[in-house]
Amino acid sequence: MDKYQFLITMAGVIFSLGLLGVAVRRNLLVVMMCLEIMLNAVVLSFVTSASRSNTVAGASMTFFIYVAASCEIALAMAIVVLLVKRHGTLDLDAHQDLKG
């Protein structure tokens, strides 16, 4: 197994662990951290693919993923603050009365 296969395999394992955390945990902050772990696994696979093919496409995609992730975190933290003020907890089961 060469280093590229190892890194892609590790990205898959990291993504799976993040997905497991999103599916199992009920705390809103932990779910957000697991989503970020999943994004970092995607970034690892992009960087590995770009390194293997000697292109800058993976690096530029990584930049855009990090920009989108920082915007996502800013919005999510604002929503978390509002939900904590409203319900006083970060448990996702307490937020079932949200209306779309």
Gaussian input, Z-matrix of N, CA and C with variables (Angstrom, degrees):
# hf/3-21g

backbone

0 1
 N
 C     1     B1
 C     2     B2     1     A1
 N     3     B3     2     A2     1     D1
 C     4     B4     3     A3     2     D2
 C     5     B5     4     A4     3     D3
 N     6     B6     5     A5     4     D4
 C     7     B7     6     A6     5     D5
 C     8     B8     7     A7     6     D6
 N     9     B9     8     A8     7     D7
 C    10    B10     9     A9     8     D8
 C    11    B11    10    A10     9     D9
 N    12    B12    11    A11    10    D10
 C    13    B13    12    A12    11    D11
 C    14    B14    13    A13    12    D12
 N    15    B15    14    A14    13    D13
 C    16    B16    15    A15    14    D14
 C    17    B17    16    A16    15    D15
 N    18    B18    17    A17    16    D16
 C    19    B19    18    A18    17    D17
 C    20    B20    19    A19    18    D18
 N    21    B21    20    A20    19    D19
 C    22    B22    21    A21    20    D20
 C    23    B23    22    A22    21    D21
 N    24    B24    23    A23    22    D22
 C    25    B25    24    A24    23    D23
 C    26    B26    25    A25    24    D24
 N    27    B27    26    A26    25    D25
 C    28    B28    27    A27    26    D26
 C    29    B29    28    A28    27    D27
 N    30    B30    29    A29    28    D28
 C    31    B31    30    A30    29    D29
 C    32    B32    31    A31    30    D30
 N    33    B33    32    A32    31    D31
 C    34    B34    33    A33    32    D32
 C    35    B35    34    A34    33    D33
 N    36    B36    35    A35    34    D34
 C    37    B37    36    A36    35    D35
 C    38    B38    37    A37    36    D36
 N    39    B39    38    A38    37    D37
 C    40    B40    39    A39    38    D38
 C    41    B41    40    A40    39    D39
 N    42    B42    41    A41    40    D40
 C    43    B43    42    A42    41    D41
 C    44    B44    43    A43    42    D42
 N    45    B45    44    A44    43    D43
 C    46    B46    45    A45    44    D44
 C    47    B47    46    A46    45    D45
 N    48    B48    47    A47    46    D46
 C    49    B49    48    A48    47    D47
 C    50    B50    49    A49    48    D48
 N    51    B51    50    A50    49    D49
 C    52    B52    51    A51    50    D50
 C    53    B53    52    A52    51    D51
 N    54    B54    53    A53    52    D52
 C    55    B55    54    A54    53    D53
 C    56    B56    55    A55    54    D54
 N    57    B57    56    A56    55    D55
 C    58    B58    57    A57    56    D56
 C    59    B59    58    A58    57    D57
 N    60    B60    59    A59    58    D58
 C    61    B61    60    A60    59    D59
 C    62    B62    61    A61    60    D60
 N    63    B63    62    A62    61    D61
 C    64    B64    63    A63    62    D62
 C    65    B65    64    A64    63    D63
 N    66    B66    65    A65    64    D64
 C    67    B67    66    A66    65    D65
 C    68    B68    67    A67    66    D66
 N    69    B69    68    A68    67    D67
 C    70    B70    69    A69    68    D68
 C    71    B71    70    A70    69    D69
 N    72    B72    71    A71    70    D70
 C    73    B73    72    A72    71    D71
 C    74    B74    73    A73    72    D72
 N    75    B75    74    A74    73    D73
 C    76    B76    75    A75    74    D74
 C    77    B77    76    A76    75    D75
 N    78    B78    77    A77    76    D76
 C    79    B79    78    A78    77    D77
 C    80    B80    79    A79    78    D78
 N    81    B81    80    A80    79    D79
 C    82    B82    81    A81    80    D80
 C    83    B83    82    A82    81    D81
 N    84    B84    83    A83    82    D82
 C    85    B85    84    A84    83    D83
 C    86    B86    85    A85    84    D84
 N    87    B87    86    A86    85    D85
 C    88    B88    87    A87    86    D86
 C    89    B89    88    A88    87    D87
 N    90    B90    89    A89    88    D88
 C    91    B91    90    A90    89    D89
 C    92    B92    91    A91    90    D90
 N    93    B93    92    A92    91    D91
 C    94    B94    93    A93    92    D92
 C    95    B95    94    A94    93    D93
 N    96    B96    95    A95    94    D94
 C    97    B97    96    A96    95    D95
 C    98    B98    97    A97    96    D96
 N    99    B99    98    A98    97    D97
 C   100   B100    99    A99    98    D98
 C   101   B101   100   A100    99    D99
 N   102   B102   101   A101   100   D100
 C   103   B103   102   A102   101   D101
 C   104   B104   103   A103   102   D102
 N   105   B105   104   A104   103   D103
 C   106   B106   105   A105   104   D104
 C   107   B107   106   A106   105   D105
 N   108   B108   107   A107   106   D106
 C   109   B109   108   A108   107   D107
 C   110   B110   109   A109   108   D108
 N   111   B111   110   A110   109   D109
 C   112   B112   111   A111   110   D110
 C   113   B113   112   A112   111   D111
 N   114   B114   113   A113   112   D112
 C   115   B115   114   A114   113   D113
 C   116   B116   115   A115   114   D114
 N   117   B117   116   A116   115   D115
 C   118   B118   117   A117   116   D116
 C   119   B119   118   A118   117   D117
 N   120   B120   119   A119   118   D118
 C   121   B121   120   A120   119   D119
 C   122   B122   121   A121   120   D120
 N   123   B123   122   A122   121   D121
 C   124   B124   123   A123   122   D122
 C   125   B125   124   A124   123   D123
 N   126   B126   125   A125   124   D124
 C   127   B127   126   A126   125   D125
 C   128   B128   127   A127   126   D126
 N   129   B129   128   A128   127   D127
 C   130   B130   129   A129   128   D128
 C   131   B131   130   A130   129   D129
 N   132   B132   131   A131   130   D130
 C   133   B133   132   A132   131   D131
 C   134   B134   133   A133   132   D132
 N   135   B135   134   A134   133   D133
 C   136   B136   135   A135   134   D134
 C   137   B137   136   A136   135   D135
 N   138   B138   137   A137   136   D136
 C   139   B139   138   A138   137   D137
 C   140   B140   139   A139   138   D138
 N   141   B141   140   A140   139   D139
 C   142   B142   141   A141   140   D140
 C   143   B143   142   A142   141   D141
 N   144   B144   143   A143   142   D142
 C   145   B145   144   A144   143   D143
 C   146   B146   145   A145   144   D144
 N   147   B147   146   A146   145   D145
 C   148   B148   147   A147   146   D146
 C   149   B149   148   A148   147   D147
 N   150   B150   149   A149   148   D148
 C   151   B151   150   A150   149   D149
 C   152   B152   151   A151   150   D150
 N   153   B153   152   A152   151   D151
 C   154   B154   153   A153   152   D152
 C   155   B155   154   A154   153   D153
 N   156   B156   155   A155   154   D154
 C   157   B157   156   A156   155   D155
 C   158   B158   157   A157   156   D156
 N   159   B159   158   A158   157   D157
 C   160   B160   159   A159   158   D158
 C   161   B161   160   A160   159   D159
 N   162   B162   161   A161   160   D160
 C   163   B163   162   A162   161   D161
 C   164   B164   163   A163   162   D162
 N   165   B165   164   A164   163   D163
 C   166   B166   165   A165   164   D164
 C   167   B167   166   A166   165   D165
 N   168   B168   167   A167   166   D166
 C   169   B169   168   A168   167   D167
 C   170   B170   169   A169   168   D168
 N   171   B171   170   A170   169   D169
 C   172   B172   171   A171   170   D170
 C   173   B173   172   A172   171   D171
 N   174   B174   173   A173   172   D172
 C   175   B175   174   A174   173   D173
 C   176   B176   175   A175   174   D174
 N   177   B177   176   A176   175   D175
 C   178   B178   177   A177   176   D176
 C   179   B179   178   A178   177   D177
 N   180   B180   179   A179   178   D178
 C   181   B181   180   A180   179   D179
 C   182   B182   181   A181   180   D180
 N   183   B183   182   A182   181   D181
 C   184   B184   183   A183   182   D182
 C   185   B185   184   A184   183   D183
 N   186   B186   185   A185   184   D184
 C   187   B187   186   A186   185   D185
 C   188   B188   187   A187   186   D186
 N   189   B189   188   A188   187   D187
 C   190   B190   189   A189   188   D188
 C   191   B191   190   A190   189   D189
 N   192   B192   191   A191   190   D190
 C   193   B193   192   A192   191   D191
 C   194   B194   193   A193   192   D192
 N   195   B195   194   A194   193   D193
 C   196   B196   195   A195   194   D194
 C   197   B197   196   A196   195   D195
 N   198   B198   197   A197   196   D196
 C   199   B199   198   A198   197   D197
 C   200   B200   199   A199   198   D198
 N   201   B201   200   A200   199   D199
 C   202   B202   201   A201   200   D200
 C   203   B203   202   A202   201   D201
 N   204   B204   203   A203   202   D202
 C   205   B205   204   A204   203   D203
 C   206   B206   205   A205   204   D204
 N   207   B207   206   A206   205   D205
 C   208   B208   207   A207   206   D206
 C   209   B209   208   A208   207   D207
 N   210   B210   209   A209   208   D208
 C   211   B211   210   A210   209   D209
 C   212   B212   211   A211   210   D210
 N   213   B213   212   A212   211   D211
 C   214   B214   213   A213   212   D212
 C   215   B215   214   A214   213   D213
 N   216   B216   215   A215   214   D214
 C   217   B217   216   A216   215   D215
 C   218   B218   217   A217   216   D216
 N   219   B219   218   A218   217   D217
 C   220   B220   219   A219   218   D218
 C   221   B221   220   A220   219   D219
 N   222   B222   221   A221   220   D220
 C   223   B223   222   A222   221   D221
 C   224   B224   223   A223   222   D222
 N   225   B225   224   A224   223   D223
 C   226   B226   225   A225   224   D224
 C   227   B227   226   A226   225   D225
 N   228   B228   227   A227   226   D226
 C   229   B229   228   A228   227   D227
 C   230   B230   229   A229   228   D228
 N   231   B231   230   A230   229   D229
 C   232   B232   231   A231   230   D230
 C   233   B233   232   A232   231   D231
 N   234   B234   233   A233   232   D232
 C   235   B235   234   A234   233   D233
 C   236   B236   235   A235   234   D234
 N   237   B237   236   A236   235   D235
 C   238   B238   237   A237   236   D236
 C   239   B239   238   A238   237   D237
 N   240   B240   239   A239   238   D238
 C   241   B241   240   A240   239   D239
 C   242   B242   241   A241   240   D240
 N   243   B243   242   A242   241   D241
 C   244   B244   243   A243   242   D242
 C   245   B245   244   A244   243   D243
 N   246   B246   245   A245   244   D244
 C   247   B247   246   A246   245   D245
 C   248   B248   247   A247   246   D246
 N   249   B249   248   A248   247   D247
 C   250   B250   249   A249   248   D248
 C   251   B251   250   A250   249   D249
 N   252   B252   251   A251   250   D250
 C   253   B253   252   A252   251   D251
 C   254   B254   253   A253   252   D252
 N   255   B255   254   A254   253   D253
 C   256   B256   255   A255   254   D254
 C   257   B257   256   A256   255   D255
 N   258   B258   257   A257   256   D256
 C   259   B259   258   A258   257   D257
 C   260   B260   259   A259   258   D258
 N   261   B261   260   A260   259   D259
 C   262   B262   261   A261   260   D260
 C   263   B263   262   A262   261   D261
 N   264   B264   263   A263   262   D262
 C   265   B265   264   A264   263   D263
 C   266   B266   265   A265   264   D264
 N   267   B267   266   A266   265   D265
 C   268   B268   267   A267   266   D266
 C   269   B269   268   A268   267   D267
 N   270   B270   269   A269   268   D268
 C   271   B271   270   A270   269   D269
 C   272   B272   271   A271   270   D270
 N   273   B273   272   A272   271   D271
 C   274   B274   273   A273   272   D272
 C   275   B275   274   A274   273   D273
 N   276   B276   275   A275   274   D274
 C   277   B277   276   A276   275   D275
 C   278   B278   277   A277   276   D276
 N   279   B279   278   A278   277   D277
 C   280   B280   279   A279   278   D278
 C   281   B281   280   A280   279   D279
 N   282   B282   281   A281   280   D280
 C   283   B283   282   A282   281   D281
 C   284   B284   283   A283   282   D282
 N   285   B285   284   A284   283   D283
 C   286   B286   285   A285   284   D284
 C   287   B287   286   A286   285   D285
 N   288   B288   287   A287   286   D286
 C   289   B289   288   A288   287   D287
 C   290   B290   289   A289   288   D288
 N   291   B291   290   A290   289   D289
 C   292   B292   291   A291   290   D290
 C   293   B293   292   A292   291   D291
 N   294   B294   293   A293   292   D292
 C   295   B295   294   A294   293   D293
 C   296   B296   295   A295   294   D294
 N   297   B297   296   A296   295   D295
 C   298   B298   297   A297   296   D296
 C   299   B299   298   A298   297   D297

   B1=1.4487
   B2=1.5306
   B3=1.3180
   B4=1.4600
   B5=1.5298
   B6=1.3197
   B7=1.4658
   B8=1.5219
   B9=1.3256
   B10=1.4597
   B11=1.5283
   B12=1.3126
   B13=1.4598
   B14=1.5195
   B15=1.3286
   B16=1.4573
   B17=1.5244
   B18=1.3375
   B19=1.4605
   B20=1.5273
   B21=1.3211
   B22=1.4630
   B23=1.5297
   B24=1.3237
   B25=1.4643
   B26=1.5200
   B27=1.3313
   B28=1.4656
   B29=1.5256
   B30=1.3250
   B31=1.4590
   B32=1.5256
   B33=1.3218
   B34=1.4633
   B35=1.5157
   B36=1.3293
   B37=1.4658
   B38=1.5272
   B39=1.3241
   B40=1.4662
   B41=1.5235
   B42=1.3385
   B43=1.4604
   B44=1.5276
   B45=1.3256
   B46=1.4669
   B47=1.5240
   B48=1.3247
   B49=1.4661
   B50=1.5253
   B51=1.3312
   B52=1.4592
   B53=1.5136
   B54=1.3243
   B55=1.4598
   B56=1.5216
   B57=1.3190
   B58=1.4593
   B59=1.5260
   B60=1.3216
   B61=1.4590
   B62=1.5153
   B63=1.3300
   B64=1.4658
   B65=1.5207
   B66=1.3282
   B67=1.4612
   B68=1.5248
   B69=1.3275
   B70=1.4588
   B71=1.5232
   B72=1.3080
   B73=1.4618
   B74=1.5185
   B75=1.3306
   B76=1.4520
   B77=1.5278
   B78=1.3160
   B79=1.4556
   B80=1.5273
   B81=1.3240
   B82=1.4570
   B83=1.5290
   B84=1.3183
   B85=1.4636
   B86=1.5281
   B87=1.3153
   B88=1.4645
   B89=1.5230
   B90=1.3252
   B91=1.4630
   B92=1.5244
   B93=1.3279
   B94=1.4682
   B95=1.5258
   B96=1.3315
   B97=1.4636
   B98=1.5242
   B99=1.3179
   B100=1.4672
   B101=1.5226
   B102=1.3230
   B103=1.4639
   B104=1.5216
   B105=1.3098
   B106=1.4626
   B107=1.5283
   B108=1.3182
   B109=1.4651
   B110=1.5210
   B111=1.3258
   B112=1.4625
   B113=1.5276
   B114=1.3282
   B115=1.4653
   B116=1.5259
   B117=1.3190
   B118=1.4660
   B119=1.5253
   B120=1.3173
   B121=1.4662
   B122=1.5219
   B123=1.3214
   B124=1.4650
   B125=1.5222
   B126=1.3219
   B127=1.4634
   B128=1.5276
   B129=1.3191
   B130=1.4621
   B131=1.5254
   B132=1.3113
   B133=1.4679
   B134=1.5227
   B135=1.3467
   B136=1.4654
   B137=1.5263
   B138=1.3153
   B139=1.4653
   B140=1.5275
   B141=1.3130
   B142=1.4629
   B143=1.5213
   B144=1.3206
   B145=1.4669
   B146=1.5222
   B147=1.3261
   B148=1.4618
   B149=1.5216
   B150=1.3185
   B151=1.4607
   B152=1.5274
   B153=1.2983
   B154=1.4645
   B155=1.5249
   B156=1.3369
   B157=1.4633
   B158=1.5288
   B159=1.3313
   B160=1.4667
   B161=1.5299
   B162=1.3257
   B163=1.4644
   B164=1.5204
   B165=1.3194
   B166=1.4582
   B167=1.5239
   B168=1.3200
   B169=1.4638
   B170=1.5254
   B171=1.3154
   B172=1.4591
   B173=1.5115
   B174=1.3278
   B175=1.4636
   B176=1.5211
   B177=1.3261
   B178=1.4647
   B179=1.5244
   B180=1.3270
   B181=1.4578
   B182=1.5215
   B183=1.3171
   B184=1.4586
   B185=1.5173
   B186=1.3206
   B187=1.4604
   B188=1.5262
   B189=1.3144
   B190=1.4627
   B191=1.5269
   B192=1.3159
   B193=1.4645
   B194=1.5204
   B195=1.3375
   B196=1.4615
   B197=1.5266
   B198=1.3216
   B199=1.4681
   B200=1.5235
   B201=1.3277
   B202=1.4637
   B203=1.5262
   B204=1.3188
   B205=1.4619
   B206=1.5197
   B207=1.3252
   B208=1.4646
   B209=1.5235
   B210=1.3191
   B211=1.4682
   B212=1.5235
   B213=1.3114
   B214=1.4628
   B215=1.5214
   B216=1.3199
   B217=1.4605
   B218=1.5216
   B219=1.3252
   B220=1.4655
   B221=1.5269
   B222=1.3179
   B223=1.4634
   B224=1.5251
   B225=1.3165
   B226=1.4578
   B227=1.5237
   B228=1.3166
   B229=1.4639
   B230=1.5225
   B231=1.3311
   B232=1.4640
   B233=1.5249
   B234=1.3160
   B235=1.4666
   B236=1.5240
   B237=1.3278
   B238=1.4638
   B239=1.5196
   B240=1.3224
   B241=1.4676
   B242=1.5244
   B243=1.3326
   B244=1.4652
   B245=1.5266
   B246=1.3239
   B247=1.4638
   B248=1.5242
   B249=1.3217
   B250=1.4640
   B251=1.5206
   B252=1.3260
   B253=1.4659
   B254=1.5258
   B255=1.3278
   B256=1.4624
   B257=1.5246
   B258=1.3446
   B259=1.4593
   B260=1.5209
   B261=1.3129
   B262=1.4536
   B263=1.5220
   B264=1.3208
   B265=1.4594
   B266=1.5256
   B267=1.3250
   B268=1.4609
   B269=1.5246
   B270=1.3218
   B271=1.4560
   B272=1.5233
   B273=1.3224
   B274=1.4629
   B275=1.5197
   B276=1.3210
   B277=1.4595
   B278=1.5234
   B279=1.3193
   B280=1.4635
   B281=1.5194
   B282=1.3101
   B283=1.4592
   B284=1.5239
   B285=1.3085
   B286=1.4616
   B287=1.5229
   B288=1.3120
   B289=1.4645
   B290=1.5238
   B291=1.3160
   B292=1.4555
   B293=1.5197
   B294=1.3113
   B295=1.4567
   B296=1.5095
   B297=1.3286
   B298=1.4532
   B299=1.4441
   A1=107.74
   A2=116.16
   A3=118.75
   A4=110.03
   A5=115.83
   A6=119.76
   A7=112.33
   A8=118.57
   A9=120.47
   A10=111.30
   A11=116.44
   A12=119.87
   A13=110.91
   A14=116.17
   A15=119.84
   A16=111.07
   A17=117.16
   A18=120.20
   A19=112.04
   A20=117.54
   A21=120.14
   A22=110.33
   A23=116.54
   A24=120.18
   A25=110.67
   A26=116.78
   A27=120.06
   A28=111.19
   A29=117.27
   A30=120.14
   A31=110.35
   A32=116.79
   A33=120.13
   A34=112.57
   A35=116.19
   A36=120.46
   A37=110.32
   A38=117.41
   A39=121.35
   A40=110.27
   A41=116.79
   A42=120.27
   A43=110.65
   A44=116.85
   A45=120.51
   A46=111.60
   A47=117.01
   A48=119.88
   A49=111.48
   A50=116.73
   A51=119.83
   A52=112.01
   A53=117.06
   A54=121.36
   A55=111.10
   A56=116.69
   A57=120.69
   A58=110.78
   A59=116.65
   A60=120.27
   A61=112.63
   A62=117.38
   A63=120.78
   A64=110.15
   A65=116.96
   A66=120.66
   A67=112.87
   A68=117.31
   A69=120.24
   A70=112.91
   A71=117.95
   A72=120.83
   A73=112.11
   A74=117.32
   A75=122.81
   A76=112.38
   A77=118.03
   A78=121.27
   A79=108.96
   A80=116.24
   A81=121.19
   A82=112.42
   A83=118.12
   A84=120.37
   A85=111.77
   A86=117.09
   A87=120.33
   A88=110.04
   A89=117.27
   A90=120.90
   A91=110.14
   A92=117.31
   A93=120.28
   A94=111.15
   A95=117.52
   A96=119.94
   A97=111.07
   A98=117.26
   A99=120.28
   A100=111.05
   A101=117.56
   A102=120.15
   A103=110.98
   A104=117.16
   A105=120.52
   A106=110.98
   A107=117.41
   A108=120.39
   A109=109.88
   A110=116.66
   A111=120.45
   A112=110.91
   A113=117.30
   A114=120.19
   A115=111.52
   A116=116.80
   A117=119.53
   A118=111.70
   A119=117.60
   A120=120.08
   A121=110.77
   A122=116.80
   A123=120.50
   A124=110.21
   A125=116.79
   A126=121.05
   A127=110.40
   A128=117.17
   A129=120.38
   A130=111.34
   A131=116.95
   A132=118.63
   A133=111.45
   A134=118.15
   A135=120.37
   A136=111.29
   A137=116.92
   A138=120.52
   A139=110.58
   A140=117.17
   A141=120.53
   A142=111.03
   A143=116.63
   A144=119.86
   A145=111.42
   A146=116.86
   A147=120.03
   A148=111.15
   A149=116.55
   A150=120.04
   A151=111.20
   A152=115.86
   A153=120.00
   A154=111.69
   A155=117.13
   A156=119.92
   A157=113.17
   A158=117.54
   A159=122.77
   A160=112.88
   A161=116.76
   A162=121.49
   A163=109.08
   A164=115.25
   A165=120.08
   A166=111.41
   A167=117.59
   A168=120.40
   A169=111.39
   A170=117.47
   A171=120.55
   A172=112.34
   A173=116.84
   A174=120.51
   A175=111.17
   A176=116.79
   A177=118.83
   A178=110.66
   A179=117.41
   A180=120.06
   A181=110.52
   A182=117.18
   A183=121.55
   A184=110.99
   A185=116.71
   A186=120.75
   A187=110.56
   A188=117.67
   A189=120.78
   A190=111.99
   A191=117.27
   A192=120.02
   A193=110.19
   A194=117.17
   A195=119.47
   A196=112.08
   A197=118.13
   A198=120.76
   A199=109.89
   A200=117.01
   A201=120.52
   A202=111.14
   A203=117.32
   A204=120.80
   A205=111.64
   A206=117.44
   A207=118.99
   A208=110.94
   A209=117.83
   A210=120.35
   A211=110.66
   A212=116.28
   A213=120.73
   A214=110.93
   A215=117.05
   A216=120.50
   A217=111.16
   A218=117.35
   A219=120.01
   A220=110.69
   A221=117.06
   A222=120.21
   A223=111.60
   A224=116.77
   A225=120.06
   A226=111.63
   A227=117.29
   A228=119.08
   A229=111.57
   A230=117.53
   A231=119.85
   A232=110.59
   A233=116.78
   A234=120.51
   A235=110.56
   A236=117.45
   A237=121.01
   A238=110.71
   A239=117.26
   A240=120.36
   A241=110.30
   A242=117.34
   A243=120.24
   A244=112.00
   A245=117.42
   A246=120.14
   A247=111.84
   A248=117.05
   A249=119.45
   A250=110.34
   A251=117.18
   A252=119.52
   A253=110.98
   A254=116.22
   A255=119.97
   A256=112.22
   A257=117.59
   A258=121.34
   A259=113.92
   A260=117.89
   A261=120.82
   A262=114.74
   A263=118.12
   A264=121.17
   A265=110.23
   A266=115.61
   A267=121.41
   A268=111.84
   A269=118.07
   A270=121.82
   A271=109.74
   A272=116.67
   A273=120.58
   A274=112.70
   A275=118.13
   A276=120.36
   A277=112.01
   A278=117.70
   A279=120.98
   A280=112.32
   A281=117.68
   A282=121.64
   A283=111.61
   A284=117.76
   A285=121.33
   A286=112.82
   A287=118.42
   A288=120.73
   A289=113.08
   A290=117.94
   A291=121.14
   A292=110.20
   A293=115.67
   A294=120.69
   A295=108.60
   A296=116.80
   A297=120.76
   A298=111.23
   D1=121.24
   D2=179.34
   D3=-83.77
   D4=177.05
   D5=-173.45
   D6=-67.09
   D7=-29.58
   D8=179.82
   D9=-70.09
   D10=-42.89
   D11=176.67
   D12=-63.84
   D13=-39.09
   D14=178.23
   D15=-62.99
   D16=-44.36
   D17=-178.76
   D18=-67.45
   D19=-38.74
   D20=177.11
   D21=-66.54
   D22=-39.33
   D23=176.67
   D24=-63.65
   D25=-43.04
   D26=178.20
   D27=-64.32
   D28=-37.54
   D29=176.66
   D30=-62.22
   D31=-40.12
   D32=176.94
   D33=-64.70
   D34=-40.47
   D35=178.56
   D36=-65.94
   D37=-44.65
   D38=179.75
   D39=-63.43
   D40=-42.18
   D41=178.03
   D42=-62.76
   D43=-41.32
   D44=179.36
   D45=-64.47
   D46=-39.59
   D47=177.23
   D48=-64.91
   D49=-40.03
   D50=176.12
   D51=-64.37
   D52=-41.23
   D53=178.18
   D54=-64.82
   D55=-39.24
   D56=176.26
   D57=-62.81
   D58=-41.51
   D59=178.06
   D60=-63.92
   D61=-38.56
   D62=177.60
   D63=-66.10
   D64=-39.49
   D65=-176.68
   D66=-74.63
   D67=-31.96
   D68=-171.52
   D69=-95.34
   D70=-42.00
   D71=-171.59
   D72=-78.27
   D73=152.00
   D74=-178.98
   D75=-114.17
   D76=-6.10
   D77=179.33
   D78=-83.57
   D79=131.08
   D80=-173.84
   D81=-63.29
   D82=-40.57
   D83=179.50
   D84=-67.41
   D85=-37.60
   D86=178.38
   D87=-67.02
   D88=-39.35
   D89=177.39
   D90=-62.72
   D91=-41.55
   D92=178.36
   D93=-65.05
   D94=-39.38
   D95=177.42
   D96=-65.24
   D97=-37.73
   D98=178.17
   D99=-67.21
   D100=-35.28
   D101=174.75
   D102=-63.71
   D103=-39.03
   D104=177.31
   D105=-67.31
   D106=-35.77
   D107=175.40
   D108=-62.34
   D109=-41.05
   D110=177.83
   D111=-63.38
   D112=-41.50
   D113=177.57
   D114=-63.55
   D115=-38.91
   D116=178.11
   D117=-66.35
   D118=-32.48
   D119=175.10
   D120=-66.14
   D121=-39.01
   D122=176.84
   D123=-64.74
   D124=-41.49
   D125=177.90
   D126=-62.24
   D127=-41.60
   D128=177.82
   D129=-60.52
   D130=-40.49
   D131=179.22
   D132=-69.82
   D133=-36.59
   D134=176.28
   D135=-64.43
   D136=-44.71
   D137=-179.36
   D138=-65.78
   D139=-39.07
   D140=177.57
   D141=-64.08
   D142=-44.13
   D143=178.87
   D144=-64.96
   D145=-40.01
   D146=178.66
   D147=-66.90
   D148=-37.84
   D149=178.49
   D150=-66.44
   D151=-36.39
   D152=-179.37
   D153=-70.69
   D154=-37.73
   D155=-175.92
   D156=-96.32
   D157=-0.29
   D158=179.42
   D159=56.82
   D160=43.44
   D161=175.89
   D162=-120.48
   D163=165.21
   D164=177.74
   D165=-97.88
   D166=3.57
   D167=-178.13
   D168=-63.33
   D169=-40.86
   D170=179.34
   D171=-66.53
   D172=-38.58
   D173=178.77
   D174=-67.81
   D175=-40.47
   D176=178.91
   D177=-69.37
   D178=-36.76
   D179=176.80
   D180=-65.82
   D181=-35.71
   D182=176.27
   D183=-61.30
   D184=-42.64
   D185=177.78
   D186=-59.79
   D187=-46.03
   D188=-179.47
   D189=-67.25
   D190=-34.15
   D191=176.87
   D192=-65.47
   D193=-42.35
   D194=179.01
   D195=-67.65
   D196=-35.32
   D197=175.81
   D198=-64.32
   D199=-46.11
   D200=179.13
   D201=-64.43
   D202=-38.29
   D203=179.77
   D204=-66.71
   D205=-38.23
   D206=178.82
   D207=-68.44
   D208=-37.31
   D209=175.09
   D210=-65.75
   D211=-40.29
   D212=178.89
   D213=-62.32
   D214=-43.62
   D215=-179.46
   D216=-65.96
   D217=-38.89
   D218=178.85
   D219=-61.99
   D220=-45.19
   D221=178.48
   D222=-68.28
   D223=-41.63
   D224=-178.67
   D225=-65.18
   D226=-38.99
   D227=178.86
   D228=-67.07
   D229=-35.49
   D230=175.27
   D231=-63.99
   D232=-41.43
   D233=178.05
   D234=-66.35
   D235=-39.43
   D236=178.43
   D237=-62.05
   D238=-43.60
   D239=179.63
   D240=-61.37
   D241=-43.34
   D242=178.81
   D243=-65.22
   D244=-40.43
   D245=179.56
   D246=-68.17
   D247=-37.31
   D248=178.22
   D249=-67.93
   D250=-38.89
   D251=176.99
   D252=-64.52
   D253=-35.30
   D254=-176.63
   D255=-78.67
   D256=-43.97
   D257=-173.94
   D258=-109.16
   D259=-20.22
   D260=179.29
   D261=77.52
   D262=13.41
   D263=-179.64
   D264=-147.36
   D265=159.98
   D266=176.21
   D267=-103.73
   D268=3.40
   D269=-179.87
   D270=-70.52
   D271=128.86
   D272=-177.13
   D273=-67.86
   D274=-25.53
   D275=179.58
   D276=-69.63
   D277=-22.31
   D278=179.30
   D279=-78.57
   D280=-11.05
   D281=-176.24
   D282=-105.70
   D283=40.28
   D284=-178.36
   D285=-85.19
   D286=-8.65
   D287=-176.92
   D288=-92.95
   D289=13.40
   D290=179.77
   D291=-69.93
   D292=138.21
   D293=-179.79
   D294=-113.83
   D295=137.93
   D296=-176.73
   D297=-96.07

